[in-house]
Amino acid sequence: MTSLVQSVDWLAIAPPTVAAVVGLVVLVADLFLAESRKPLLGWIAVAGLAAAALMLLPLLDADRSTFCLVGDTEVCSYTADRFTLVIQFLVLGGALLSALLSVTALKDFGKRLPEGEYWFLFLSSAAGAALLPASRDLATLVVALEVASLPAFALVGLRHGDRRSSEAALKFFLSSVTATAVSLLGISFVYAATGTLHLTRVAERIQDVDGQLATLAQTGVVLTLVGFAFKTAAVPFHFWVPDTYVGAPLPIAAYLSVIGKAVGFSGLILVTVVALPSYADAWAPALAVLAALTMTAGNVGALRQQSTRAYSAVRLLAWSSVGQAGYLLVPIAAAGYSDDPEKSVGSTLAYALMYGAVNLGAFAVAALVGRAHRLNRVADYRGLYAARPLTALLMGFFLLCLAGLPPGVIGLFAKVTVFAAAVHAGLGWLAVVMAVNVVIALVYYLRWTALLFRAPETAPDGEAAAHRLPAPLTAALALTGVLGIVLSGAPQLVLRFTETGLF
């Protein structure tokens, strides 16, 4: 029997490893630090995530693989190629920005959020999310998926004595566990039919499955895809999103909106485009329909939000993220029809990077407004320009990016790449559905943007307006704002960066 043991390329696995090791350091340090010094844990976590992101730089030159079969070094369980690096950059960069939001949030919540447990769970989830895009066998894929997901359940429900937080965690847990069970059943069927877990070998062997096992293989493919549809919050598996985002601490909602999606979509790409290209005639139409349903349900849900309802700002961002998930599904579906699936996957990555930067920026502004208005209603943003002009301008810019309107050129650019992927793949009907949804989304994005610049109902509090922002929150706003503006000035950088090396 071929041995599975091989030497480890520590540089290749450094990004997720650094995040995991820092998580353990934080857990141990929490035992010895006095209560007054617990805020240091947050800065250790921020430094660890920055170090993990910097470990991507030595990997830019060439593809590296490790945990390969001794008899066949082309078949590996971990590969650091361009696809991996783009997703890891998104994951670790998004986690770093969410960590900056968390430093302020933990201070505001006081003892209702235990800092040691919070940062250990946060870093553990980030490590699993960074591992997943590098996974090239189904076992590693599932392990990474669960390492990313399990700590997130606890983070959502970590606020002591908060009923909404507990209910949100329960919904998130039940939906995710269902998805995992369905995925595992599907993967077990695929393994039974092919005799391998490595994605490239699955792709080779599933084409020539024995007639008696063909039905088993087909069932496995369907169940695996259904499981990942849960993870991506695709309709009709999206029901947990709004309540989870509202019940979770706001930095965790921001984390789930970007990193959670990156995890689900990278796993879906690996399973469909890499492991199951021979079943493209089955999964491509299914994903196209899911994309249409998801973007429509998300945008209609966001459109129906009442500005005076409690937590309506977070709910609107939650429904918006469901709609954005539909756009992200379009190029993956197009990859099944296209002669150049790598280019289609690149469109998804480009859109994900744009979405990650501006959505985290919008959540950063929501975190700022939420400090003064605990109910965080859309109506609370009225007259923000009068109180905090720069913050209002940034929020308007982020919303216009999400809508795909100038000056948010990066949002427009990302939507055009997704349109192009659909049209080039012959999915004209899906491009039309997307165009209709972009128009629907304009209504609620522009409505919210206009509210920022309307005259406030009461005179702005001069003392509150002049109050100094916490440094971590300021840093998060500045980083997302600069990133959005730079990319709007040179959007071609995104597409060049997202040229994948999956094949």
Solvent accessible surface area in square Angstrom, and as a share of the most:
residue,aa,sasa,rsa
1,M,239,1.07
2,T,74,0.43
3,S,57,0.37
4,L,119,0.59
5,V,120,0.69
6,Q,62,0.28
7,S,94,0.61
8,V,49,0.28
9,D,33,0.17
10,W,167,0.59
11,L,56,0.28
12,A,0,0.00
13,I,16,0.08
14,A,10,0.08
15,P,0,0.00
16,P,11,0.07
17,T,43,0.25
18,V,37,0.21
19,A,0,0.00
20,A,42,0.33
21,V,77,0.44
22,V,22,0.13
23,G,1,0.01
24,L,101,0.50
25,V,73,0.42
26,V,0,0.00
27,L,68,0.34
28,V,82,0.47
29,A,23,0.18
30,D,26,0.14
31,L,139,0.69
32,F,165,0.69
33,L,45,0.22
34,A,58,0.45
35,E,111,0.50
36,S,99,0.64
37,R,136,0.49
38,K,29,0.12
39,P,71,0.45
40,L,75,0.38
41,L,0,0.00
42,G,3,0.02
43,W,110,0.39
44,I,62,0.32
45,A,0,0.00
46,V,18,0.10
47,A,61,0.47
48,G,5,0.05
49,L,0,0.00
50,A,35,0.27
51,A,43,0.33
52,A,0,0.00
53,A,25,0.19
54,L,111,0.55
55,M,59,0.26
56,L,10,0.05
57,L,108,0.54
58,P,64,0.40
59,L,2,0.01
60,L,75,0.37
61,D,136,0.71
62,A,65,0.50
63,D,95,0.49
64,R,86,0.31
65,S,49,0.31
66,T,2,0.01
67,F,84,0.35
68,C,7,0.04
69,L,11,0.06
70,V,82,0.47
71,G,66,0.63
72,D,46,0.24
73,T,81,0.47
74,E,151,0.68
75,V,10,0.06
76,C,10,0.06
77,S,19,0.12
78,Y,4,0.02
79,T,22,0.13
80,A,1,0.01
81,D,5,0.03
82,R,74,0.27
83,F,0,0.00
84,T,0,0.00
85,L,6,0.03
86,V,1,0.00
87,I,5,0.03
88,Q,0,0.00
89,F,90,0.38
90,L,13,0.06
91,V,0,0.00
92,L,0,0.00
93,G,22,0.21
94,G,4,0.03
95,A,0,0.00
96,L,36,0.18
97,L,17,0.08
98,S,0,0.00
99,A,0,0.00
100,L,10,0.05
101,L,4,0.02
102,S,0,0.00
103,V,22,0.12
104,T,9,0.05
105,A,16,0.13
106,L,5,0.03
107,K,169,0.72
108,D,52,0.27
109,F,37,0.16
110,G,38,0.36
111,K,167,0.71
112,R,109,0.40
113,L,3,0.01
114,P,29,0.18
115,E,33,0.15
116,G,2,0.02
117,E,82,0.37
118,Y,1,0.01
119,W,1,0.00
120,F,54,0.23
121,L,32,0.16
122,F,0,0.00
123,L,0,0.00
124,S,23,0.15
125,S,0,0.00
126,A,0,0.00
127,A,9,0.07
128,G,1,0.01
129,A,0,0.00
130,A,0,0.00
131,L,43,0.21
132,L,0,0.00
133,P,0,0.00
134,A,0,0.00
135,S,0,0.00
136,R,21,0.08
137,D,10,0.05
138,L,4,0.02
139,A,47,0.37
140,T,31,0.18
141,L,0,0.00
142,V,17,0.10
143,V,86,0.50
144,A,0,0.00
145,L,3,0.01
146,E,32,0.14
147,V,59,0.34
148,A,8,0.06
149,S,12,0.08
150,L,93,0.46
151,P,14,0.09
152,A,2,0.02
153,F,17,0.07
154,A,42,0.32
155,L,0,0.00
156,V,0,0.00
157,G,27,0.26
158,L,26,0.13
159,R,22,0.08
160,H,108,0.48
161,G,90,0.86
162,D,18,0.09
163,R,193,0.71
164,R,85,0.31
165,S,0,0.00
166,S,64,0.41
167,E,82,0.37
168,A,2,0.01
169,A,16,0.12
170,L,103,0.51
171,K,83,0.35
172,F,16,0.07
173,F,84,0.35
174,L,100,0.50
175,S,6,0.04
176,S,8,0.05
177,V,63,0.36
178,T,63,0.37
179,A,0,0.00
180,T,18,0.10
181,A,59,0.46
182,V,33,0.19
183,S,2,0.01
184,L,83,0.41
185,L,87,0.44
186,G,0,0.00
187,I,12,0.06
188,S,55,0.35
189,F,52,0.22
190,V,5,0.03
191,Y,106,0.40
192,A,58,0.45
193,A,12,0.09
194,T,12,0.07
195,G,47,0.46
196,T,11,0.06
197,L,52,0.26
198,H,22,0.10
199,L,0,0.00
200,T,67,0.39
201,R,62,0.23
202,V,1,0.00
203,A,14,0.11
204,E,111,0.50
205,R,99,0.36
206,I,5,0.03
207,Q,112,0.50
208,D,123,0.64
209,V,27,0.16
210,D,83,0.43
211,G,65,0.62
212,Q,170,0.75
213,L,64,0.32
214,A,31,0.24
215,T,96,0.56
216,L,52,0.26
217,A,0,0.00
218,Q,92,0.41
219,T,52,0.30
220,G,0,0.00
221,V,3,0.02
222,V,87,0.50
223,L,39,0.19
224,T,3,0.02
225,L,23,0.11
226,V,47,0.27
227,G,0,0.00
228,F,1,0.00
229,A,4,0.03
230,F,24,0.10
231,K,27,0.11
232,T,1,0.00
233,A,3,0.02
234,A,1,0.00
235,V,18,0.10
236,P,80,0.51
237,F,37,0.15
238,H,30,0.13
239,F,119,0.49
240,W,22,0.08
241,V,1,0.00
242,P,8,0.05
243,D,44,0.23
244,T,0,0.00
245,Y,3,0.01
246,V,15,0.08
247,G,1,0.01
248,A,4,0.03
249,P,0,0.00
250,L,30,0.15
251,P,2,0.01
252,I,0,0.00
253,A,0,0.00
254,A,0,0.00
255,Y,4,0.01
256,L,11,0.06
257,S,0,0.00
258,V,3,0.02
259,I,2,0.01
260,G,25,0.24
261,K,11,0.05
262,A,5,0.04
263,V,10,0.05
264,G,0,0.00
265,F,8,0.03
266,S,0,0.00
267,G,0,0.00
268,L,2,0.01
269,I,1,0.00
270,L,0,0.00
271,V,2,0.01
272,T,0,0.00
273,V,5,0.03
274,V,15,0.08
275,A,2,0.01
276,L,4,0.02
277,P,61,0.39
278,S,50,0.32
279,Y,37,0.14
280,A,17,0.13
281,D,120,0.62
282,A,56,0.43
283,W,4,0.01
284,A,1,0.01
285,P,52,0.33
286,A,49,0.38
287,L,6,0.03
288,A,1,0.00
289,V,77,0.44
290,L,30,0.15
291,A,0,0.00
292,A,14,0.11
293,L,87,0.43
294,T,0,0.00
295,M,0,0.00
296,T,54,0.31
297,A,30,0.24
298,G,0,0.00
299,N,2,0.01
300,V,61,0.35
301,G,9,0.09
302,A,1,0.01
303,L,56,0.28
304,R,186,0.68
305,Q,26,0.11
306,Q,126,0.56
307,S,47,0.31
308,T,91,0.53
309,R,112,0.41
310,A,40,0.31
311,Y,47,0.18
312,S,0,0.00
313,A,0,0.00
314,V,6,0.04
315,R,38,0.14
316,L,9,0.04
317,L,0,0.00
318,A,0,0.00
319,W,47,0.17
320,S,1,0.01
321,S,0,0.00
322,V,0,0.00
323,G,1,0.01
324,Q,3,0.01
325,A,0,0.00
326,G,0,0.00
327,Y,2,0.01
328,L,3,0.01
329,L,1,0.01
330,V,1,0.00
331,P,0,0.00
332,I,0,0.00
333,A,0,0.00
334,A,0,0.00
335,A,7,0.05
336,G,20,0.19
337,Y,94,0.36
338,S,30,0.20
339,D,154,0.80
340,D,71,0.37
341,P,37,0.23
342,E,49,0.22
343,K,129,0.55
344,S,6,0.04
345,V,0,0.00
346,G,5,0.05
347,S,8,0.05
348,T,1,0.01
349,L,2,0.01
350,A,0,0.00
351,Y,0,0.00
352,A,13,0.10
353,L,17,0.09
354,M,1,0.00
355,Y,4,0.01
356,G,1,0.01
357,A,6,0.04
358,V,1,0.00
359,N,0,0.00
360,L,4,0.02
361,G,0,0.00
362,A,0,0.00
363,F,0,0.00
364,A,1,0.00
365,V,0,0.00
366,A,0,0.00
367,A,18,0.14
368,L,11,0.06
369,V,9,0.05
370,G,12,0.12
371,R,79,0.29
372,A,82,0.64
373,H,81,0.36
374,R,159,0.58
375,L,85,0.42
376,N,9,0.04
377,R,77,0.28
378,V,11,0.06
379,A,30,0.23
380,D,20,0.11
381,Y,0,0.00
382,R,72,0.26
383,G,4,0.04
384,L,18,0.09
385,Y,96,0.37
386,A,53,0.41
387,A,30,0.24
388,R,45,0.16
389,P,66,0.42
390,L,129,0.64
391,T,9,0.05
392,A,0,0.00
393,L,92,0.46
394,L,27,0.14
395,M,0,0.00
396,G,4,0.03
397,F,23,0.10
398,F,0,0.00
399,L,0,0.00
400,L,28,0.14
401,C,0,0.00
402,L,0,0.00
403,A,2,0.01
404,G,5,0.05
405,L,52,0.26
406,P,85,0.54
407,P,84,0.53
408,G,0,0.00
409,V,53,0.31
410,I,2,0.01
411,G,0,0.00
412,L,72,0.36
413,F,44,0.18
414,A,1,0.01
415,K,6,0.03
416,V,81,0.46
417,T,14,0.08
418,V,0,0.00
419,F,51,0.21
420,A,37,0.28
421,A,11,0.08
422,A,0,0.00
423,V,88,0.50
424,H,136,0.61
425,A,14,0.11
426,G,61,0.58
427,L,7,0.04
428,G,38,0.37
429,W,121,0.42
430,L,0,0.00
431,A,10,0.08
432,V,94,0.54
433,V,40,0.23
434,M,0,0.00
435,A,42,0.33
436,V,80,0.46
437,N,2,0.01
438,V,24,0.14
439,V,92,0.53
440,I,39,0.20
441,A,3,0.02
442,L,40,0.20
443,V,66,0.38
444,Y,3,0.01
445,Y,0,0.00
446,L,72,0.36
447,R,131,0.48
448,W,3,0.01
449,T,16,0.09
450,A,57,0.44
451,L,24,0.12
452,L,0,0.00
453,F,93,0.39
454,R,121,0.44
455,A,74,0.57
456,P,43,0.27
457,E,146,0.65
458,T,108,0.63
459,A,92,0.71
460,P,64,0.40
461,D,89,0.46
462,G,53,0.51
463,E,146,0.66
464,A,52,0.40
465,A,30,0.23
466,A,87,0.67
467,H,114,0.51
468,R,212,0.78
469,L,35,0.17
470,P,30,0.19
471,A,75,0.58
472,P,13,0.08
473,L,1,0.01
474,T,60,0.35
475,A,37,0.29
476,A,1,0.01
477,L,9,0.04
478,A,52,0.40
479,L,90,0.45
480,T,1,0.00
481,G,2,0.02
482,V,91,0.52
483,L,67,0.33
484,G,0,0.00
485,I,103,0.52
486,V,79,0.45
487,L,22,0.11
488,S,15,0.09
489,G,66,0.64
490,A,22,0.17
491,P,21,0.13
492,Q,82,0.36
493,L,83,0.41
494,V,6,0.03
495,L,69,0.35
496,R,150,0.55
497,F,58,0.24
498,T,0,0.00
499,E,113,0.51
500,T,10,0.06
501,G,27,0.26
502,L,23,0.11
503,F,135,0.56
